[in-house]
């Protein structure tokens, strides 16, 4: 599952299972065993084992119901049992019978809460005896009262999209979403992760539609009533939440990995770009198979895009479903495939989650943390170490942005609802922890450990302990200390790092202080020490025996820079107390993107009009990695770093020749904030660029310089606008609004859903910029700044764009006051902006 939990990004020691004694403030208190604590979520007890599931279903589009027949083959797990309990949510149950050869024996059953079906069997069955159950039913997904989550916004399992075709803007589709326990809305089953079953599904649909399900399409029958019956068969066992059905008018774009079919199911109008969106899939399959030493385990791989999907994407076995956010046209793809990491994430689940499945939601980490980490692995393989490190940092910041994350254990047996497990801890924190484990063990041991985990537990269920045991088996190292802290504990280190150079003793002291409360983390940290020849020596030291650790390193000549955690993989909050000379050295000697950007951020806050600082900006604007160039331009755009003459000349060249298009767009943004030259003609020319990012930056830049011309030219670029261009057109919409309609404009803005309001905030600021009435100006600007401050991270560049607009509004008034120093309205507006924005 790739979650799109935007709200979490925007809004602003382990316990054992036995009673212990703990000292707190010199008092001895009893710790209640975890199994007796409130909300303890035990691994589901296995009374019966699902072995095979066969379904025969039709779809009632008008009533949005699904008549179905189910044949379930089960065995008692260990103890004899004469009762069978199945999950079946909100169904009409028409018939329950025991299948014996060609005969059906009706069985007594009860269905008191419309959630679980209780069946009385004809006798007590032993663990080596099979039971075949037949159930005739009607699924009623729209009549089921279920709750979604931040990650999965709805949980009714079966979805009819525009079922009778009333909405001309949407296709008619059907798709299912099983995670967490919603397959039981449309299929009687034991809806738990620790069940594994083979499967066969026959879907009868209008003949004009195509179908997709798990496994292979083994039979198609044309019926006399204009329908067709497709049978999909899954010969290998998987968990019920991974069952899938998809129906609709799709173009099937065929691809291949070795001899396996790799198909992309998209709406016909996206057929030409399907490979642009999903075409890296075969290369990913090859890379992951080789990396893990476990070949892609299933008979095919297909990906479908569904409208109105309730999350980001879902890794149904052999048949991933993506939300419509995957769709991008050719112009969007020029700026980079925004969905590529989702494709990697869901594919990696075919190993971690589907081949080996978390035995309970408490152990979701063995599904989602691994899939999250696959995004890093693919970035590293496909785009290089710098891109992977940049992505790692973005993920860590996403985890840190939500303060409640630090109180949650990665493996946790207590939660209010299973949906709560789909958060920044199971995803982003878990992925970063795996990166640290890889660093500690080394690549060979780490990936061999994943291989042993997969091969030992294939087609079974597992928990974090199995992952630990596999890593220990391969490496020969005890890893309890690591898993206790990171998997079975909560939080992360918050460190202050200080440096003492004792020249009289030729000794460097690196002092690491852990500032978090309640616990100390124990971990190894690498340190690179750079001598005056700019060469580094690396050593590893252990931190955490005490709150303040002093690492003593001898030197013959005083180091010019000391790089703690040079690979930038530690999950921590770090206050790095270097002097200016070391920060400057870091910006020039740093071997990776994060070394350079970490130094850039410090220097921007402490900028000095000195040649060394100017030289850094000039050098990093020409850095080989686009992300570093982009980071510097972003600081300039936000006004955190000045645009000096030499840098200005380089930026003008970037507007024409920068190969990375989003970086070129940032260069346009920076020029529009500059007063050194008039670039209006350049912006007009860039409006027709094939990149949405470049054209969007040009339109907004033109709006800053000449609003009337931007309004006049906007109709030329409105057609099919996406991404940055679409956002810039929102600015034009606000510029066209009459200031006399202030009350209505502000009220409409405030009514927008949060995400839409954030996307409109830049436009609202442009509207506010035209207001002369001070109270109106304050209300409009204040509302926009209030939304801006809810952004915890720079999602889609929103933080940077809004901050740049606020800087521009401030600069406008400062410039105007040079001409009209007695203008009290401008003075008051300037004062309000400076105080309210906090820039």
Secondary structure, DSSP 8 states (H G I E B T S, - for coil): -B---HHHHH------SS-EEEEETTEEEEE--GGGSTTB------SEEEEEEEEEEE-BTTTTBEEEEEEEEEEESSS-EEEEEEE--S-EEEEEEEEETTEEEE-EEE-TTSSEEEEEEEEEE-TT-EEEEEEEEEE-GGG------SSSS---SEEEESTTS--TTS--EEEE--TTTTGGGTS-B---TT--EEEEEEEEEETTSEEEESSEEEEEEE-TTSEEEEEEEEEEEE-GGG--EEEE--EEEEEEETTEEEEEEE-GGGGGGHHHHHTTHHHHHHHHHHHHTS---SS-EEEEEETT-SSSEE--TTEEEEEGGG---HHHHHT--TTHHHHHHHHHHTTBTTTEEESSGGGTHHHHHHHHHHHHHHHHHHH-HHHHHHHHHHHHHHHHTSGGGGGSBSS-SB-S-GGGGSSTIIIIIHHHHHHHHHHHH-HHHHHHHHHHHHHHHTTEEE-HHHHHHHHHHHH----HHHHHHHTSSB--EEEEEEEEEEGGGTEEEEEEEE--SS----EEEEEEEE-TTS-EEEEEEEE-SSSEEEEEEE-SS--SEEEETTT----EEEEE---HHHHHHHHHH--SHHHHHHHHHHHHHT--SSHHHHHHHHHHTT-SSHHHHHHHHHHHHTTSS---HHHHHHHHHHHHH-SSHHHHHHHHHHHHH--SS--HHHHHHHTT-S-HHHHHHHHHHHHHH-HHHHHHHHGGG-TT--HHHHHHHHHHHHHHS-GGGHHHHHHHHHHS-HHHHHHHHHHHHHHHTT--SHHHHHHHHHHHHHHHTT-SS-GGGHHHHHHHHHHHHHHHHHHHHHH-TT-HHHHHHHHHHHHHH--
